[in-house]
């Protein structure tokens, strides 16, 4: 069943279904939902189809919000799914200053001669240089890793150190290729919540360190990217660079940081990625995760854990961890 946690603004968008029914793109206004496939011209069957016509449809959505003579459904009678099925997912690594410093200190070699304070100072200088040189770190994820905002997350038997990474995700509105930082916000339809789970034990290759990171192995198990619940239009978010990212594990706050700590904001990430790739409507740009991951706390995910993730104005997602082979 859907949560009634309210997103900011006059409306949000989601993918929903009635019991036993088909998935449909929905206009969410407080506690009610309108099936957009039934009221929009052309009958878009899914959210990606809505986003492909974003500039045309957005003004219509604002009109529909006030229409009472339509077949609105109660939100609490519907199931909520991942809000969009993207063609591509672009993920950002090492994008929160404090998070990177914490990880680097935690992974210091036992024979590192530096004090913790010295290590932190050196790593902070590296972060500042990266930001000045405008070199974000981006890589690609699989859409098959996406699951809904209230679905169980299966922890694979091989994952020795499964960890959480709550992130702000930008949803692309129109094809973007080689766009400037200044123009990049025009290509963002809205924002949603992503939890980019990672198995820390398989981030780095054990067979050959020179190969480096193995993002396929550590991040792309089925269900490792809970997404949503909603897409909140960009116009309803005053400043994506000033939102609170909070994750609670079994009720205990583990991550609680502002997106102000990002080295590279949404516009810089979208522009940077677009210099190489062509972003398409419905694609996701994940902006990295703040400090407070499980590896920092010395407490990784296990069977029965419940994660609750929220970002200012975007609602709340709530997922339960289930060990592979355990009864759901």
C-alpha positions as CSV (number, residue, x, y, z in Angstrom):
1,X,0.0,0.0,0.0
2,X,1.1,3.6,-0.7
3,X,2.5,5.8,2.1
4,X,0.9,9.2,2.5
5,X,4.2,11.0,3.0
6,X,3.7,14.2,1.0
7,X,6.0,15.5,-1.6
8,X,6.5,19.2,-2.0
9,X,4.6,21.2,-4.7
10,X,1.2,21.0,-6.3
11,X,1.7,17.4,-7.6
12,X,4.1,14.6,-8.1
13,X,4.3,11.7,-10.6
14,X,4.5,8.0,-9.9
15,X,3.9,4.6,-11.4
16,X,1.0,2.8,-9.6
17,X,-1.4,-0.1,-9.9
18,X,-4.6,-1.2,-8.4
19,X,-4.8,-4.7,-6.8
20,X,-4.4,-7.2,-9.7
21,X,-4.3,-4.4,-12.2
22,X,-1.9,-3.0,-14.8
23,X,0.8,-0.4,-14.0
24,X,0.0,3.1,-15.0
25,X,1.6,6.6,-14.9
26,X,-0.1,8.6,-12.2
27,X,-0.6,12.2,-11.3
28,X,-0.4,12.3,-7.5
29,X,-2.1,15.1,-5.7
30,X,-2.1,14.7,-1.9
31,X,-4.2,11.5,-1.2
32,X,-5.5,10.9,-4.7
33,X,-4.2,9.8,-8.1
34,X,-5.2,10.3,-11.7
35,X,-4.4,7.7,-14.3
36,X,-2.6,9.7,-17.0
37,X,-2.9,7.0,-19.6
38,X,-6.7,7.6,-19.5
39,X,-6.7,11.4,-19.6
40,X,-3.8,12.5,-21.7
41,X,-3.9,12.7,-25.5
42,X,-2.1,9.7,-27.0
43,X,-2.7,7.6,-23.8
44,X,1.0,7.3,-22.6
45,X,1.3,3.8,-21.2
46,X,4.1,4.5,-18.8
47,X,6.1,7.3,-17.2
48,X,8.9,7.2,-19.7
49,X,6.3,8.0,-22.4
50,X,5.1,11.0,-20.3
51,X,8.7,12.2,-20.0
52,X,9.3,11.9,-23.7
53,X,6.6,14.6,-24.2
54,X,7.6,16.5,-21.1
55,X,7.5,20.1,-22.4
56,X,4.1,19.4,-24.0
57,X,2.6,17.6,-21.1
58,X,3.9,19.6,-18.1
59,X,1.5,22.6,-18.6
60,X,-1.4,20.1,-18.9
61,X,-0.5,18.5,-15.6
62,X,-0.8,21.8,-13.9
63,X,-4.4,22.2,-15.3
64,X,-5.4,18.6,-14.3
65,X,-4.5,19.2,-10.7
66,X,-7.6,21.3,-10.3
67,X,-10.0,19.1,-12.3
68,X,-12.6,17.4,-10.1
69,X,-14.8,15.8,-12.8
70,X,-12.2,13.1,-13.6
71,X,-11.8,9.6,-12.3
72,X,-9.5,10.2,-9.3
73,X,-8.4,7.2,-7.3
74,X,-7.5,7.0,-3.6
75,X,-3.8,6.7,-3.1
76,X,-4.0,4.4,-0.2
77,X,-5.8,1.8,-2.3
78,X,-2.9,1.5,-4.8
79,X,0.5,-0.1,-4.9
80,X,3.5,2.2,-5.7
81,X,6.3,1.0,-8.0
82,X,9.5,2.5,-9.1
83,X,8.4,5.8,-10.7
84,X,10.2,5.3,-14.1
85,X,11.9,2.6,-16.0
86,X,15.0,4.3,-17.5
87,X,17.0,3.3,-20.5
88,X,20.2,4.3,-18.8
89,X,21.4,5.0,-15.2
90,X,24.4,7.2,-14.6
91,X,25.9,7.0,-11.2
92,X,28.3,9.3,-9.4
93,X,31.1,8.2,-7.1
94,X,33.1,10.1,-4.6
95,X,30.9,13.1,-4.9
96,X,30.3,14.0,-1.2
97,X,33.4,15.5,0.4
98,X,32.9,14.2,3.9
99,X,31.9,10.8,2.7
100,X,35.0,10.3,0.6
101,X,37.2,11.5,3.5
102,X,35.6,9.0,5.9
103,X,36.0,6.1,3.4
104,X,39.6,6.9,2.7
105,X,40.5,7.1,6.4
106,X,38.6,3.9,7.1
107,X,40.5,2.0,4.3
108,X,44.0,3.3,5.2
109,X,46.7,0.7,5.1
110,X,47.8,-0.6,8.5
111,X,51.3,0.7,7.9
112,X,50.2,4.1,6.9
113,X,52.5,6.5,8.8
114,X,50.0,9.4,8.8
115,X,47.8,10.3,11.8
116,X,44.1,10.3,11.2
117,X,44.2,14.1,11.2
118,X,47.0,14.2,8.6
119,X,45.1,11.7,6.4
120,X,41.9,13.7,6.6
121,X,43.8,16.9,5.6
122,X,45.5,15.3,2.6
123,X,42.3,13.7,1.4
124,X,40.4,17.0,1.8
125,X,43.0,18.7,-0.4
126,X,42.5,16.1,-3.1
127,X,38.7,16.7,-3.0
128,X,39.2,20.4,-3.3
129,X,41.5,19.9,-6.3
130,X,39.0,17.6,-8.0
131,X,36.3,20.2,-7.6
132,X,38.5,22.9,-9.0
133,X,39.5,20.9,-12.0
134,X,35.9,20.0,-12.7
135,X,36.4,16.2,-12.9
136,X,33.3,14.3,-11.6
137,X,33.5,10.5,-11.4
138,X,30.6,8.8,-13.3
139,X,29.9,5.3,-14.2
140,X,26.9,3.2,-15.6
141,X,24.4,1.1,-13.7
142,X,21.8,-1.4,-15.0
143,X,18.0,-0.7,-15.1
144,X,17.5,-4.3,-14.0
145,X,18.8,-3.3,-10.5
146,X,15.8,-1.0,-9.9
147,X,13.0,-2.0,-7.6
148,X,10.1,-0.2,-6.0
149,X,10.3,2.1,-3.0
150,X,8.5,-0.3,-0.7
151,X,9.7,-3.6,-2.1
152,X,11.9,-6.1,-0.2
153,X,15.6,-6.0,-1.1
154,X,17.1,-9.4,-1.5
155,X,20.7,-9.6,-0.2
156,X,22.6,-12.1,-2.4
157,X,24.3,-14.9,-0.6
158,X,27.6,-13.8,-2.2
159,X,27.4,-10.3,-0.9
160,X,29.6,-10.2,2.2
161,X,29.3,-6.4,3.0
162,X,26.0,-5.1,1.6
163,X,25.7,-1.3,2.3
164,X,23.3,1.5,1.8
165,X,23.9,4.7,-0.2
166,X,20.9,7.1,-0.3
167,X,21.1,9.5,-3.1
168,X,19.3,12.4,-4.9
169,X,18.5,11.3,-8.5
170,X,17.8,13.7,-11.3
171,X,15.3,12.5,-14.0
172,X,16.1,13.6,-17.5
173,X,13.3,15.3,-19.6
174,X,14.7,15.5,-23.1
175,X,17.7,14.3,-25.1
176,X,20.9,15.8,-23.8
177,X,24.2,15.7,-25.6
178,X,27.1,18.1,-25.0
179,X,25.0,20.6,-23.0
180,X,26.6,23.3,-21.0
181,X,26.5,23.6,-17.2
182,X,24.3,26.7,-17.6
183,X,21.8,24.9,-19.9
184,X,21.8,21.6,-18.0
185,X,18.9,22.4,-15.6
186,X,16.6,22.7,-18.6
187,X,17.1,19.0,-19.3
188,X,16.0,17.9,-15.8
189,X,12.3,17.0,-15.5
190,X,12.4,16.4,-11.8
191,X,13.9,14.5,-8.9
192,X,13.4,11.3,-7.0
193,X,15.1,9.2,-4.3
194,X,17.5,6.3,-5.1
195,X,19.2,3.9,-2.7
196,X,22.3,2.8,-4.6
197,X,23.2,-0.4,-2.6
198,X,26.8,-1.6,-2.8
199,X,28.6,-4.7,-1.7
200,X,31.8,-3.2,-0.3
201,X,33.6,-6.5,-0.4
202,X,33.5,-6.6,-4.2
203,X,34.1,-2.9,-5.1
204,X,37.7,-3.6,-5.9
205,X,39.0,-6.6,-7.9
206,X,40.9,-9.1,-5.7
207,X,42.5,-10.9,-8.6
208,X,44.3,-7.9,-10.1
209,X,44.3,-4.6,-8.3
210,X,45.3,-2.7,-11.4
211,X,41.9,-3.4,-12.9
212,X,40.4,-1.2,-10.3
213,X,36.7,-1.0,-9.4
214,X,34.1,-3.6,-10.4
215,X,30.8,-1.7,-10.4
216,X,28.9,-4.5,-12.2
217,X,29.6,-6.9,-9.4
218,X,29.1,-4.7,-6.4
219,X,26.1,-2.6,-7.4
220,X,23.9,-4.4,-10.0
221,X,22.2,-7.3,-8.3
222,X,18.5,-7.4,-8.9
223,X,16.8,-4.9,-6.6
224,X,20.0,-3.1,-5.5
225,X,18.5,0.3,-6.5
226,X,15.2,1.0,-4.7
227,X,13.7,4.0,-6.5
228,X,11.1,6.5,-5.6
229,X,8.4,6.8,-4.5
230,X,7.8,9.9,-6.6
231,X,9.2,12.1,-9.3
232,X,8.8,15.7,-8.1
233,X,9.0,18.3,-10.9
234,X,12.1,20.4,-10.9
235,X,10.0,23.5,-10.7
236,X,8.9,22.5,-7.2
237,X,12.5,22.1,-5.9
238,X,13.9,25.5,-5.1
239,X,17.5,24.3,-4.9
240,X,18.6,20.7,-5.5
241,X,21.9,21.8,-3.9
242,X,20.3,22.4,-0.5
243,X,18.3,19.3,0.3
244,X,18.5,17.0,3.4
245,X,19.4,13.4,2.6
246,X,18.4,11.1,5.5
247,X,18.6,7.3,5.9
248,X,17.4,5.5,9.0
249,X,18.2,1.8,9.7
250,X,15.7,0.2,12.0
251,X,14.7,3.6,13.2
252,X,18.3,4.8,13.9
253,X,19.6,7.7,11.8
254,X,22.7,6.7,9.9
255,X,22.9,9.3,7.1
256,X,21.8,12.9,7.6
257,X,23.6,15.4,5.4
258,X,22.8,18.2,3.0
259,X,23.4,18.1,-0.7
260,X,25.5,21.2,-0.1
261,X,28.3,18.7,0.7
262,X,28.3,17.6,-3.0
263,X,31.5,18.4,-4.9
264,X,29.6,18.5,-8.2
265,X,26.0,19.6,-8.3
266,X,23.3,18.3,-10.6
267,X,24.0,20.8,-13.4
268,X,27.7,20.0,-13.5
269,X,27.0,16.2,-13.4
270,X,24.4,16.3,-16.2
271,X,26.7,18.5,-18.3
272,X,29.8,16.3,-17.7
273,X,28.0,13.1,-18.5
274,X,26.5,14.6,-21.6
275,X,29.9,15.4,-23.1
276,X,30.3,11.7,-23.7
277,X,26.9,10.1,-23.6
278,X,23.5,11.0,-24.9
279,X,21.0,11.2,-22.1
280,X,17.5,10.2,-23.0
281,X,14.1,11.1,-21.4
282,X,13.6,9.0,-18.3
283,X,17.3,8.4,-17.7
284,X,18.6,8.8,-14.2
285,X,21.6,10.7,-12.9
286,X,22.4,9.6,-9.4
287,X,24.4,12.3,-7.6
288,X,26.4,10.2,-5.0
289,X,25.8,9.4,-1.4
290,X,26.8,11.4,1.7
291,X,28.7,10.3,4.8
292,X,27.2,7.7,7.1
293,X,27.3,4.5,5.1
294,X,27.5,1.1,6.9
295,X,31.2,0.7,6.3
296,X,31.7,3.9,8.3
297,X,29.6,2.6,11.2
298,X,30.9,-0.9,11.1
299,X,27.4,-2.2,10.6
300,X,26.4,-3.6,7.2
301,X,23.0,-4.7,6.0
302,X,21.5,-8.1,7.2
303,X,18.3,-10.1,7.0
304,X,15.4,-8.2,8.5
305,X,16.8,-4.7,8.4
306,X,14.4,-1.9,7.4
307,X,15.8,1.1,5.6
308,X,13.8,4.3,5.5
309,X,15.2,6.9,3.1
310,X,13.9,10.5,2.7
311,X,15.1,13.6,0.9
312,X,13.6,17.0,1.5
313,X,10.3,17.4,-0.5
314,X,10.6,14.0,-2.3
315,X,8.7,11.7,0.1
316,X,9.9,8.6,1.9
317,X,10.9,5.1,0.7
318,X,10.9,2.1,3.0
319,X,12.5,-1.2,2.2
320,X,13.1,-4.4,4.1
321,X,16.2,-6.5,3.6
322,X,15.7,-10.3,3.0
323,X,18.6,-12.7,2.8
324,X,18.6,-14.8,-0.3
325,X,16.8,-18.0,0.3
326,X,15.0,-16.7,3.4
327,X,11.3,-16.6,3.7
328,X,9.9,-13.2,2.6
